[in-house]
Amino acid sequence: MVAALLAEGTTRLLNAPRIGDVEITRKLLAASGAKLDWSGDSDLAIDASTIRSCDVPVPDSGSNRIPILLLGVLLHRIGEAHVPVVAGCNIGARPVDFHLTAAKMFGAEIEVAPDGYRARRSGPLKACHYRLPYPSVGATESCLYLGVLAKGTSIIEGVAIEPEIMALITMLNTMGARVQLKPNRELIIEGVDRLYPTTYDVLGDRIEAASWAALAAATDGEITVDGIDPSTLINFFGPFNAVGGGVAIEDRGPSSSSGGTRCAPSCWRRTSSPASPRTGSSPSPSCSRRPRASRSSTRRCTSAASTS
């Protein structure tokens, strides 16, 4: 949704979920002047030709992270941005230092105020070479937004490579951006003069798909998750199998997960640089279906979770 503001005109997101965070984001984008309209239950049109305001309001949820992502977008579109201070989450504090440092590296002037952050540019943002201290998903998004319209070719090292980042790269490239991801977590972003509206299928929710699989294991039952790209769940399959789950990938694409045996304890260590099922220099677009589920029997559920 935020990426749509980089192009004047109407971008259409297909199979977008009507969930709380999407509604919060819709209000934030509308406050900047965008026009957002739903078509049916899951298709969202975002007209960004009317962006006028650089002031991002405080979101309904203080933990929503969208305001800081709007900083780079509004810098390109209007030349300045004022975003509120955003909180962390139940996991802990989530500072925005990486976002602000990245904006400075691209040439933005940042002022920290009691109520938030003010950013402005005196001219076009310029390409930079920046290494993220940590592979933050949000900071990687900010670097993408800042770099796609900056003058010159940017190199961003140490980026996040989750499937959601891959999907964002694909969407930006369909809008006319020139972004490549190298195998060593390095982004090469060649700035362009403008981006164009696009129609894009929203990435499937791998967390929802994994949650359905976990439910199968917990109940010693069987669940078929339809429409999910199994490659987005590779990191989940190992721990899931270790605790007693079972996974079968069917020819038509869906991932079928079942409990099969009683769950068993397993020990796993979290690393500071999470692996990803996807790396490469030219992500390809693919379509998806909005997550939904229905119970077909007392022991079997079918969920249509979207693909990436």
N, C-alpha and C positions, 0 to 999 in steps of 0.2 A: 504494500500500500504506500509506503514512504517513497519507494523508488518511482512510483507513478508521477510524483510531483516534479521529477527532473525533466519531464517532457511536457511542452505545451500541447494541449489537446486531451482526448479522452482515451484512457487506458482501461481495458476490461480484464477483470480477474474472474476466471471461471472456477466454479466449485469452491468458492470461499466460504468458510464456516461462519455461521452467525453466533459467535461466542462473545463473552464479555470483553476480552482484549480487543477484538475487532471493532466492537461498538465504541470503546474508548478511543481507539485510533481514528475511527471515522469522525468523531467529534473534534479531535485535535486537528485533523486535516481540514475539516470544514471551517474551523476558526481561522485558518490561514487563507481562506478564500476558495478552497476547492469545492466542487459540487460532486456529491456522492449519491448514487442512486442504485437501489437493489432491483434486480430483475429476477422474479421468481424467488426461490429460497436460497440460491447460492451464487448468483452471478452479480458482480459488483462493478459498476462503471464509475471511474474517477476522472472528472474533468479538471485538469490542473491549469487551464488557460487563464483562470481568474485569480491566481495567487496574488494577494495584495499585502497581507499582514505578516510582519516578521516576529510578532509576539505570540509565543506558544503558551497557552493557558496551562494551569496546573491540572493534570488529568484527574478524573473521578477517583481513580485508584492511585495513591501516592507511590506505589511500587511499580507502576507501569514505566517502562524504559524508553518508550517511543520519543518523548521530547528531546532527549540528547541526540537521537538519530536525525532529527529534523534540522539540527544545527548546520550540517554541511549542505543539505538540500536548499535551505533558505539562503545560505550564503551565495550559492550559485544563482538562484532565481531572483533574489531581491537585493543582495549585497550586504545584508546584515541579518542577525537573528538574536532573539532574546528567549532563552529557554529556562524553565524553572528548575530548581533543585529537585532531584528525584531521589527517592529512598531506595533501600536495598530490598531484601526479601527475607523470608524466614530462615534461609541458609546463612545470611549474614550481610555485612556491608558490601555494596557494589559500587565503588568509586568510579568517577567518570574521567579520571586523570588521562587515560590513554586516548580518549576521544578529544579532549582539549589539546593535548600535546600534538596529536595528529593534525588538528586544524591549524595550529601554529606552524607546523612544518610545511603546510601548504600555503602559508603566507597570511593567514587570518590573524587579526588582532583580537585578543581575548581579555575581557574584563570580568573579574569575579565580583558579583554584587551580593548583598544579603539575600535577595530573593531569587538568585539564579546566575546565569552566565550570559554576558553580552558579547557577541562576535560581530566583526565587520571586516570588510576588505576594501582597500583603496583602489584595487584594480582586479583583473582576473586572478584567480588562484593559480599557483604555479606548481608544477610537478616536483616531487621530492623523493628522497631515498630514506625510508624509515623502517626501523625494526621494532616490532611490538615486543614489549617485555614479557608478554604472556599471550598465548593464542586465544584471545578473547573473541567470541562470536560478535558481540556488539561493536567492539572497536574495529574488527575487520569490516563490518558493514559500513561504519563511518568512513574508513579509508577508501572503500569502494565508491561511496557517494561523493567524497571529496575529489577523488582522482579521475573519475570518468569525464569530467568537464574541465579539468585543470589543463593549463598549457604545458605541453611536453609529455614525457614518458616517466611515470612513477614506478619505483620498485618498493614493494612493501614486503618485508621479511617476517617470518614467524607468525603467519596468519592462521586463523582457524580454518579447518577444512571439513566441517560437518556438512551433511547433505543439504542443510538449509542454506549454507553459504554457496554451495555448488548451484543450487536452484537460483539464488539471487544473481550469480554471475551469468547464468544462462539467460535470465530475464533481461538483464542490462545489455547483454550482447544482442538480443532480439530488438532492443530499442536503438541499436546503432553504436553501442559502446565497443571498445576494443580491449578486452580483458583476457589475459592468459594466466593460468595457474601452473607453476612449475612443480615437479615432484618434491622439491625440498621446502615446501610451504612458502613459496615466493610468488607474489603476485606481480605481474607486469601489466601496468595500466597505461595505455596510450590515450591521452586525452583527445576528445573530439570537440567540434564546435557546438554541436547540439545533439540532443537525443529526440527520439520520436515515439509517439504512443504505440502501444502494442496490445495484443490479446494473449493472455498467459494463463495456463492452468496452475492452480495453487499446489504447492508441494504437499504430499500426503503426510499425515501425522504419525510418524514412526513411534512416538511415545504412546499414542492411543493403541496402535497395533500391538506393541509390546505389552501393554496393560491387559489387553484381551488374552494374549498368550499366557501371561502370568495368572490370570483368572482360571484358565483351563488347568494349569498345574496345581493351583491351590485347591481346586474342586475335584481333581483326578478325572477331569472331563475332556471334552474335545471342542475346539473352536476353529472355524475356518475364517481367516481374515482375507477378504477378497479385495483386489484392486491395489494392494500394497506392493511396492518395488522391494523385493527381498534384499537387494544390495544395501538398502538403508538400514537394515537390521543386523548386519553381519556382526557388529560388536555386541549385540544382545544375545545372539545364538549360543555363544560359548558359555556364559554364565547360566543361561536358561537350561541348556543341556546338562550342565554340571549339577544343578539342583534337582534333576529328575524329569525335566520337560523333554518333549520330543518335537521335532520340526520336520515337516516334509514340504518341499517346494514342488508344486504341481506344474505340469507342462504349460498350462494356460496362464501361469504367472502368479496366482495367489500363494500365500504362505499358509500352510495348514499346521496348527500347533495343538498338541494334546498333552495331557498330564502323563498318562501311561503308567507311571509308578508313583509311589509316595515321594514327596519332596524330601531332599536330603540337604544337610548344611554344607556350605561351601564358602571358602575364604578367597576374596579377591582384593587386590590393592589398586586404588585409584592413582593414576599418574598425573603429573602437571601438564603433560602434552598428550591429550587424548588422541587415539588413532582414529582413522576414518576409513570407511569402506571405499571411498572414492578419492582418487587423485588424478590429475591429468591437466592438459592444457586447453582442451576444447570441449567443455561440457555440452551435452546435447539436450534439447528440450524434450519433455514427454508429458503426457496428460495424466489427469487424476480424477478421482471421484471424491466427493465430500464424505467424511466419515459418518457412518450411521450403522446401527445394529438392530437385529431383530432376533427373537428367540424362536427357533423352529421346533424344539422339543425340550423336555425337562433336563436333558443332558447336553444339548448341542445348541450353540448360538452361531449366527452368521453375521459378520460385520463387514461393511464395505468401507474400508479405510482408504484414503486417497494415496496415489503413488506420487513419486517425485519425478 
